[in-house]
Amino acid sequence: MTDSAKDEDRKGDGTRAVRAGLPEPVKHEPALPGPVFAAHFHLPGDVTGPYVYGRDGNPTWTLLERAIGELEAPGQGDVETLVFASGMAAMSSVLFSQLRAGDAVVLPSDGYQVLPLVRAQLEAYGVEVRTAPTGGDGQLEVLDGARLLWIESPSNPGLDVCDIRRLVTAAHAQGALVAVDNTLATPLGQRPLELGADFSVASGTKQLTGHGDLLLGYVAGRDAEAMAAVRSWRKIVGAIAGPLEAWLAHRSIATLQLRVDRQNATALAVAEALKRRGEVSGLRYPGLPDDPSHKIAAQQMRRYGCVVSFTLPTRARAERFLQALRLVEDATSFGGVRSTAERRLRWGGDAVPEGFIRMSVGAEDPEDLIADVLRALDESAE
């Protein structure tokens, strides 16, 4: 690592987030240039160059991609980042660019609820799909001969954690690639590439941008050949981020450390308050010292996320609880500055109880939020 790379890695997360991806300052120009709206660019003669057509590249994407790369792998210039129209577009780009008929892929059995749809499509293309739970490093048991291992840690919505470095080592020993869905952790909570993963993939819709007002995804990776395939897939399917969304995302990253630290601290306080409630079961938050995943999480995570999950006794009780909340919106997604919660099984697809609640802790004052949650629990009691 060069001296400049070492200096970059020593910077605090707040400093890095505020300055991530900014161009060199130009007199009388804004620190973060505005979005570039262009379907085509002037292109006389030779067609080589960074910007030729709006589906291939955009200066606003470039700055955002640089910013995310600086957070995912500080001081490491060999990392390439590509932004996409959504988290699912980013996820699909890795899976469908790296797998062919006859390959095997290992997915988490307890991951994001759209994974079953992904599985069906992969199988339709002749890819063998194996699944195993995140907890206990269960995916190791079905890894033999796989082309790609897909890890989701912490898992959504159950918040289980696996030993990423252990799984990466085992996968690479067999010649398999490893992708880690880093959405729940964010680059400030976990750096999959430093743990050995080939790809770090995330939905930028969630805490990375944190305001619940845009859809975005990204893939970061070191392997030039593998990333070239991901880039080609983005071009083929046209799953590109709009310039305004990319600009809004870059603007939002400046406050990432402030939001993450506030939301993580409040999530821990909410989890501790829920521990004292007799009607709450199955409480999960990796930051709790007695959480089943805490030991492993503490070894590989720098922050534990803003999501808390727990179960109330019945579906009716869970629905009354959600209706009684005043500071927490009944909505899906997570990571925003406004707290949200939902009864997760209303969507189907997740192997969770009827009364299972996934709560995303926002940036409200901790005392106000905890008081609202406890009051709603009281009011929802029969």
C-alpha positions in Angstrom: 0.0 0.0 0.0 1.4 3.4 -1.0 1.8 6.2 1.6 -1.2 8.1 0.0 -3.3 5.0 0.2 -2.3 4.5 3.9 -3.2 8.2 4.6 -6.6 7.6 2.9 -7.3 4.5 5.0 -6.5 6.4 8.2 -9.1 9.1 7.6 -12.2 9.0 9.7 -15.5 7.7 8.3 -17.1 11.1 8.5 -14.2 12.8 6.6 -14.2 10.1 4.0 -18.0 10.2 3.5 -18.1 14.0 3.2 -15.4 14.1 0.6 -16.0 10.8 -1.2 -15.8 11.1 -5.0 -15.5 14.8 -5.2 -13.6 16.2 -8.2 -10.6 18.5 -7.8 -12.0 22.0 -6.9 -12.4 24.4 -9.7 -12.7 28.1 -9.1 -16.3 29.3 -9.2 -17.7 25.8 -9.6 -19.7 23.8 -7.0 -17.9 21.2 -4.9 -20.3 18.6 -6.3 -21.2 19.3 -9.9 -24.8 19.1 -10.8 -26.3 16.1 -12.7 -25.4 15.7 -16.3 -28.5 15.0 -18.4 -27.4 13.6 -21.7 -28.5 10.7 -23.9 -25.5 11.3 -26.3 -22.2 13.2 -26.2 -20.3 15.0 -29.0 -18.3 12.3 -30.6 -16.4 13.4 -33.8 -14.0 10.9 -35.2 -12.5 8.3 -32.9 -15.2 6.7 -30.6 -12.9 5.9 -27.7 -13.3 7.9 -24.5 -15.2 7.8 -21.3 -18.5 9.2 -22.5 -20.0 8.1 -25.8 -23.7 7.3 -25.1 -25.9 7.6 -22.1 -26.4 3.9 -21.6 -22.7 3.3 -21.3 -21.5 6.1 -19.0 -22.3 9.5 -17.5 -20.1 12.0 -15.6 -22.6 12.0 -12.7 -22.3 8.2 -12.4 -18.5 8.4 -12.5 -18.4 10.7 -9.4 -20.9 8.5 -7.5 -19.1 5.3 -8.4 -15.8 6.8 -7.3 -17.4 7.8 -4.0 -18.8 4.4 -3.3 -15.5 2.8 -4.2 -13.7 5.0 -1.7 -16.1 3.8 1.1 -16.0 0.1 0.1 -12.2 -0.1 -0.2 -10.5 3.1 1.1 -7.1 3.8 -0.5 -7.4 0.8 -2.9 -7.4 2.0 -6.5 -7.9 -1.4 -8.0 -11.6 -1.6 -7.1 -14.2 -0.8 -9.8 -17.7 0.3 -8.9 -20.8 0.3 -11.1 -24.1 1.9 -10.2 -27.5 0.5 -11.3 -31.1 1.5 -11.4 -31.9 -0.6 -8.3 -30.5 -3.1 -5.9 -32.2 -5.9 -7.7 -30.6 -4.7 -11.0 -27.2 -4.8 -9.3 -27.8 -8.3 -7.8 -29.1 -9.6 -11.2 -26.0 -8.2 -13.0 -23.7 -10.4 -10.9 -25.8 -13.6 -10.9 -26.7 -13.5 -14.6 -23.3 -12.3 -15.9 -21.3 -14.9 -14.0 -23.5 -18.0 -14.3 -24.1 -20.3 -17.2 -26.3 -23.4 -17.8 -24.8 -26.3 -15.9 -23.2 -24.0 -13.2 -24.2 -24.3 -9.5 -24.9 -21.3 -7.3 -25.4 -21.2 -3.5 -28.0 -18.8 -2.2 -29.1 -18.1 1.4 -32.4 -19.8 2.3 -33.2 -16.9 4.6 -32.3 -14.0 2.4 -34.2 -11.2 0.7 -37.7 -12.2 -0.2 -37.2 -11.7 -4.0 -34.5 -14.4 -4.0 -37.1 -17.2 -4.8 -38.0 -15.3 -8.0 -34.3 -15.1 -8.8 -34.0 -18.8 -8.1 -36.8 -19.7 -10.5 -35.2 -17.6 -13.3 -31.8 -19.1 -12.8 -33.2 -22.6 -12.8 -35.1 -21.8 -16.0 -31.7 -20.9 -17.6 -30.3 -24.3 -16.5 -28.4 -23.2 -13.4 -28.5 -25.4 -10.4 -29.5 -23.5 -7.3 -28.7 -24.7 -3.8 -29.8 -22.9 -0.6 -28.8 -23.1 3.1 -29.3 -20.8 6.1 -27.0 -17.9 6.9 -26.6 -18.8 10.6 -24.0 -21.3 11.6 -22.2 -20.8 8.2 -24.8 -23.3 6.8 -23.9 -22.5 3.2 -20.6 -24.4 3.6 -22.5 -27.6 3.6 -23.7 -27.2 0.0 -20.7 -25.4 -1.5 -19.0 -28.3 -3.3 -18.6 -27.7 -7.0 -20.4 -24.3 -7.0 -19.5 -21.5 -9.4 -20.7 -18.7 -7.2 -21.6 -18.3 -3.5 -24.0 -15.5 -2.6 -23.9 -14.3 1.0 -26.3 -12.0 2.8 -24.9 -11.0 6.1 -26.7 -9.8 8.2 -29.6 -11.6 6.6 -32.9 -9.8 5.8 -35.1 -10.0 7.7 -33.8 -12.4 10.3 -30.5 -10.6 11.0 -28.4 -13.8 11.1 -24.7 -13.3 10.5 -22.1 -15.7 9.0 -18.3 -15.8 9.1 -17.7 -14.1 5.7 -13.9 -14.7 5.7 -14.4 -18.4 6.5 -16.9 -18.9 3.7 -14.8 -16.9 1.3 -11.7 -19.0 2.1 -13.7 -22.2 1.5 -15.3 -21.0 -1.7 -12.0 -19.7 -3.2 -10.3 -23.0 -2.4 -12.9 -24.7 -4.7 -12.6 -22.0 -7.4 -15.9 -20.3 -6.6 -16.6 -16.6 -6.7 -18.2 -14.9 -3.7 -20.6 -12.0 -3.7 -21.8 -10.4 -0.5 -25.0 -8.4 -0.2 -23.9 -5.6 2.0 -27.1 -3.6 2.1 -27.9 -3.9 5.8 -24.4 -3.2 6.9 -23.4 -0.4 4.5 -19.7 0.2 3.7 -19.3 1.9 7.1 -20.5 -1.2 8.9 -18.7 -3.9 6.9 -16.3 -4.1 4.0 -16.8 -7.4 2.2 -13.9 -6.9 -0.2 -11.5 -6.6 2.7 -12.9 -9.9 4.0 -11.9 -11.5 0.7 -15.2 -11.3 -1.3 -15.0 -10.8 -5.1 -18.1 -8.6 -5.2 -19.8 -6.3 -2.7 -23.3 -5.7 -3.8 -25.9 -3.4 -2.3 -29.2 -1.6 -2.7 -28.4 2.1 -2.5 -32.1 2.7 -1.9 -31.7 1.9 1.7 -29.3 3.4 4.3 -26.6 4.4 1.8 -28.8 7.2 0.6 -31.1 7.2 3.6 -34.0 9.4 2.6 -36.5 6.9 1.0 -36.7 9.0 -2.1 -34.7 7.1 -4.8 -33.9 3.6 -6.1 -30.3 2.7 -6.7 -27.9 -0.2 -6.6 -24.2 -0.9 -7.0 -21.6 -3.6 -7.5 -18.0 -3.1 -6.4 -15.3 -5.6 -7.2 -11.6 -6.1 -7.9 -11.5 -8.8 -10.6 -11.3 -6.9 -13.9 -12.6 -9.8 -16.0 -15.6 -10.4 -13.7 -16.4 -6.7 -13.5 -16.2 -6.3 -17.3 -18.9 -9.0 -17.5 -21.0 -7.0 -15.0 -20.5 -3.8 -17.0 -21.5 -5.6 -20.2 -24.7 -7.0 -18.5 -25.6 -3.4 -17.5 -25.2 -2.3 -21.1 -27.2 -5.2 -22.5 -30.2 -4.8 -20.2 -30.0 -1.0 -19.8 -30.5 -1.1 -16.0 -28.9 2.3 -15.6 -29.3 4.9 -12.9 -30.8 8.2 -13.8 -28.4 11.2 -13.5 -30.7 12.9 -11.0 -30.9 9.8 -8.8 -27.1 9.4 -9.0 -26.6 13.0 -8.0 -29.0 12.8 -5.1 -27.3 9.6 -3.9 -23.9 11.3 -4.0 -25.2 14.3 -2.1 -26.7 12.0 0.5 -23.5 10.0 1.1 -22.0 13.1 2.7 -24.2 12.6 5.8 -23.8 8.8 5.8 -21.6 8.6 8.9 -23.8 11.0 10.8 -27.0 9.0 9.9 -25.4 5.6 10.5 -24.0 6.4 13.9 -27.2 7.9 15.1 -29.4 5.2 13.7 -27.1 2.4 15.0 -27.0 3.8 18.5 -30.8 4.2 18.6 -31.3 0.7 17.2 -29.3 -0.7 20.0 -31.3 1.3 22.6 -34.6 0.2 21.0 -33.4 -3.4 21.1 -32.5 -3.1 24.8 -35.9 -1.6 25.6 -37.6 -4.5 23.7 -35.6 -7.0 25.7 -37.5 -6.0 28.8 -41.0 -6.6 27.3 -42.5 -10.0 28.1 -44.7 -10.1 25.0 -41.6 -9.7 22.7 -39.9 -12.9 21.6 -37.3 -13.7 18.9 -35.6 -10.4 19.4 -32.6 -10.0 17.0 -30.0 -7.2 16.7 -26.3 -8.1 16.0 -25.2 -5.3 18.3 -26.8 -6.9 21.4 -24.0 -8.7 23.4 -26.3 -11.7 23.9 -27.5 -11.9 20.3 -26.7 -15.3 18.8 -24.7 -13.5 16.0 -22.9 -11.0 18.1 -19.6 -12.8 18.4 -19.1 -13.2 14.7 -20.5 -9.8 13.9 -18.1 -8.1 16.3 -15.2 -9.7 14.4 -16.1 -8.5 11.0 -18.5 -5.5 11.4 -17.7 -2.0 12.5 -21.3 -1.0 13.0 -24.3 -3.3 13.4 -27.0 -1.6 11.3 -30.3 0.1 11.9 -32.7 -2.9 11.7 -34.2 -4.7 14.7 -36.5 -7.7 14.3 -38.8 -9.2 16.9 -42.0 -11.2 17.1 -45.3 -10.4 18.9 -47.6 -13.2 20.0 -50.2 -13.0 17.1 -50.8 -11.4 13.8 -53.6 -9.3 15.3 -51.3 -8.0 18.1 -48.6 -7.1 15.6 -51.2 -5.2 13.4 -52.5 -3.3 16.5 -49.0 -2.4 17.5 -48.2 -1.0 14.0 -51.5 1.0 14.0 -50.7 2.4 17.4 -47.3 3.8 16.4 -47.1 7.6 15.8 -43.4 8.1 15.0 -42.9 4.9 13.0 -44.4 4.6 9.5 -46.0 1.3 8.5 -43.9 0.8 5.3 -41.5 -1.6 3.7 -37.8 -0.9 3.0 -35.3 0.2 5.6 -32.4 2.6 6.3 -34.3 5.9 6.0 -34.1 8.8 8.4 -37.8 8.2 9.3 -38.4 5.0 11.2 -40.5 2.3 9.6 -41.8 -1.0 10.6 -43.9 -3.7 9.1 -45.4 -7.2 9.7 -43.1 -8.9 7.3 -45.2 -11.9 6.5 -47.8 -9.7 4.8 -45.7 -10.1 1.7 -45.3 -13.9 1.9 -42.1 -15.6 1.1 -40.2 -15.1 4.4 -40.1 -18.1 6.8 -41.1 -16.0 9.8 -44.0 -16.1 12.3 -47.3 -14.2 11.7 -46.3 -11.7 14.4 -42.8 -11.0 13.1 -41.9 -7.3 12.9 -39.0 -5.8 11.0 -38.3 -2.3 12.3 -35.9 0.1 10.7 -34.8 2.7 13.2 -34.5 6.3 11.9 -32.9 9.5 13.1 -35.6 10.6 15.6 -34.5 11.4 19.1 -34.0 8.0 20.8 -36.1 8.9 23.9 -39.1 9.9 21.7 -38.8 6.8 19.5 -38.5 4.4 22.5 -41.4 6.0 24.2 -43.5 5.6 21.1 -42.7 1.9 20.7 -43.4 1.2 24.4 -46.7 3.1 24.3 -47.7 1.2 21.2 -46.9 -2.1 22.9 -49.1 -1.1 25.8 -52.0 0.1 23.7 -51.9 -3.0 21.5 -52.3 -5.4 24.4 -55.6 -7.1 24.6 
